[in-house]
């Protein structure tokens, strides 16, 4: 059975924040704290989007009225999964238990 790297996308809401950099830092920190005891092997990074017009890379975070929505990318290695779909289910289960009430979306599954 092969090993996989599963990449998930998550949306994180931060309240009472003044700058975009602060919002990204707080989101990564909060996600890391919630993942630490049970799933400390999940890597957390700020997400990026591609502009549909100019195709440049943009930060996937926005601050409006001192409230931020930050897109995070969560990457996890899944060992000995039966298929890519099985690896996805395992990753969503592990991350979902630690990050309750946080939406998750599959970005990519790759064989190690």
C-alpha positions as CSV (number, residue, x, y, z in Angstrom):
1,X,0.0,0.0,0.0
2,X,1.4,3.4,-1.0
3,X,2.0,6.5,1.1
4,X,0.4,9.8,0.2
5,X,0.8,13.6,0.8
6,X,-2.7,15.1,1.2
7,X,-3.1,18.9,0.9
8,X,-6.2,20.5,2.3
9,X,-7.5,24.1,2.2
10,X,-9.1,25.7,5.2
11,X,-10.9,29.0,5.9
12,X,-10.0,30.7,9.2
13,X,-11.9,33.7,10.7
14,X,-10.0,36.2,12.9
15,X,-11.7,39.0,14.7
16,X,-10.3,42.3,16.0
17,X,-7.2,42.4,13.8
18,X,-5.7,45.5,12.3
19,X,-3.4,44.2,9.5
20,X,-3.2,41.4,7.0
21,X,0.2,40.2,8.3
22,X,-1.2,40.0,11.8
23,X,-4.3,38.1,10.6
24,X,-2.1,35.5,8.8
25,X,0.2,35.1,11.8
26,X,-2.7,34.7,14.2
27,X,-4.5,32.2,11.9
28,X,-1.4,30.0,11.5
29,X,-0.7,30.2,15.3
30,X,-4.3,29.3,16.3
31,X,-4.5,26.4,13.8
32,X,-1.1,25.1,15.1
33,X,-2.3,25.2,18.7
34,X,-5.5,23.3,17.9
35,X,-3.5,20.7,15.9
36,X,-0.6,20.3,18.3
37,X,-1.7,17.7,20.8
38,X,-3.4,15.2,18.4
39,X,-2.0,16.1,14.9
40,X,1.2,18.0,15.4
41,X,2.6,16.4,12.2
42,X,0.3,18.5,10.0
43,X,2.1,21.4,8.3
44,X,0.2,24.7,8.3
45,X,0.9,27.5,5.8
46,X,-0.8,30.6,4.5
47,X,-2.6,30.0,1.3
48,X,-2.3,31.7,-2.1
49,X,-4.6,32.3,-5.0
50,X,-4.0,33.0,-8.6
51,X,-5.5,36.2,-10.1
52,X,-7.8,35.1,-13.0
53,X,-6.9,38.2,-15.0
54,X,-3.1,38.7,-14.6
55,X,-2.3,35.3,-13.2
56,X,-0.1,36.7,-10.4
57,X,0.0,35.1,-7.0
58,X,-2.1,36.8,-4.3
59,X,-2.5,36.2,-0.6
60,X,-5.7,34.3,0.3
61,X,-6.5,36.7,3.2
62,X,-8.7,39.7,3.4
63,X,-9.4,42.2,6.3
64,X,-12.7,44.1,6.4
65,X,-14.0,46.0,9.5
66,X,-11.2,44.5,11.7
67,X,-12.3,41.0,10.8
68,X,-10.1,38.7,8.6
69,X,-10.8,35.7,6.5
70,X,-7.5,33.7,6.0
71,X,-7.1,30.8,3.7
72,X,-4.7,28.2,5.1
73,X,-3.1,25.2,3.5
74,X,-2.7,22.1,5.6
75,X,-0.4,19.3,4.4
76,X,-0.3,15.8,5.9
77,X,1.5,12.6,5.1
78,X,-0.8,9.5,5.1
79,X,1.0,6.2,5.3
80,X,-0.3,2.9,3.9
81,X,-3.6,4.1,2.5
82,X,-5.5,1.8,0.1
83,X,-6.2,4.6,-2.5
84,X,-6.0,8.4,-2.9
85,X,-9.7,8.6,-1.8
86,X,-8.8,6.6,1.3
87,X,-5.9,8.9,2.1
88,X,-8.2,11.9,1.7
89,X,-10.7,10.4,4.1
90,X,-8.0,9.7,6.7
91,X,-6.6,13.3,6.4
92,X,-10.0,14.9,6.6
93,X,-10.8,12.8,9.7
94,X,-7.6,13.6,11.5
95,X,-7.6,17.3,10.7
96,X,-11.4,17.6,11.1
97,X,-11.3,16.2,14.7
98,X,-8.7,18.8,15.7
99,X,-10.2,21.7,13.8
100,X,-13.9,21.3,14.6
101,X,-16.3,23.7,12.8
102,X,-13.6,24.7,10.3
103,X,-14.4,24.1,6.6
104,X,-11.9,21.8,4.8
105,X,-11.5,21.3,1.0
106,X,-9.2,18.8,-0.8
107,X,-6.6,20.5,-2.9
108,X,-4.3,17.7,-3.9
109,X,-3.3,14.0,-3.2
110,X,0.1,12.9,-4.3
111,X,1.9,9.5,-4.0
112,X,5.1,9.7,-2.0
